[in-house]
Amino acid sequence: MRPAQAAIEYLFMIALALTMVLIAVRLLHRTVQTAADNVNRTNKEIIEILQNMTGNHS
């Protein structure tokens, strides 16, 4: 195998690895964002329920 061909193959492997890392980071970011949205929504619902139970409407 010629050195130039080997170098190009290594560059393609690095590009593939970086692409896979980018996809994983995007999926992780989306998952964390969804979890944060769910926590915020649930928090608001709990506060509303507690306010209704105590009769304290702000």
C-alpha positions as CSV (number, residue, x, y, z in Angstrom):
1,M,0.0,0.0,0.0
2,R,1.3,3.4,-0.9
3,P,1.8,5.9,1.9
4,A,-0.5,8.4,0.3
5,Q,-3.3,5.9,0.0
6,A,-2.8,4.9,3.7
7,A,-2.9,8.6,4.8
8,I,-6.1,9.2,2.9
9,E,-7.7,6.1,4.4
10,Y,-6.8,7.3,7.9
11,L,-8.2,10.7,7.1
12,F,-11.5,9.1,6.1
13,M,-11.6,7.0,9.3
14,I,-11.0,10.2,11.3
15,A,-13.8,11.9,9.4
16,L,-16.2,9.0,10.0
17,A,-15.3,9.0,13.7
18,L,-15.9,12.7,14.0
19,T,-19.2,12.3,12.2
20,M,-20.3,9.6,14.7
21,V,-19.3,11.8,17.6
22,L,-21.3,14.7,16.2
23,I,-24.4,12.5,15.8
24,A,-24.0,11.2,19.4
25,V,-23.7,14.7,20.8
26,R,-26.7,15.9,18.9
27,L,-28.8,13.0,20.2
28,L,-27.6,13.5,23.7
29,H,-28.4,17.3,23.5
30,R,-31.9,16.5,22.2
31,T,-32.5,14.0,25.0
32,V,-31.3,16.4,27.7
33,Q,-33.4,19.2,26.3
34,T,-36.5,17.0,26.2
35,A,-35.9,15.9,29.8
36,A,-35.5,19.5,30.9
37,D,-38.7,20.5,29.2
38,N,-40.5,17.6,30.9
39,V,-39.1,18.6,34.3
40,N,-40.2,22.2,33.8
41,R,-43.7,21.2,32.7
42,T,-44.1,18.9,35.7
43,N,-42.8,21.5,38.1
44,K,-45.4,24.0,36.8
45,E,-48.2,21.4,37.1
46,I,-47.2,20.6,40.7
47,I,-47.1,24.3,41.7
48,E,-50.5,24.8,40.1
49,I,-51.9,21.8,42.0
50,L,-50.5,22.9,45.3
51,Q,-51.8,26.5,44.8
52,N,-55.3,25.1,44.1
53,M,-55.1,22.9,47.2
54,T,-54.2,25.9,49.4
55,G,-56.4,28.3,47.7
56,N,-53.4,30.6,47.0
57,H,-53.8,31.9,43.5
58,S,-51.1,34.3,42.4
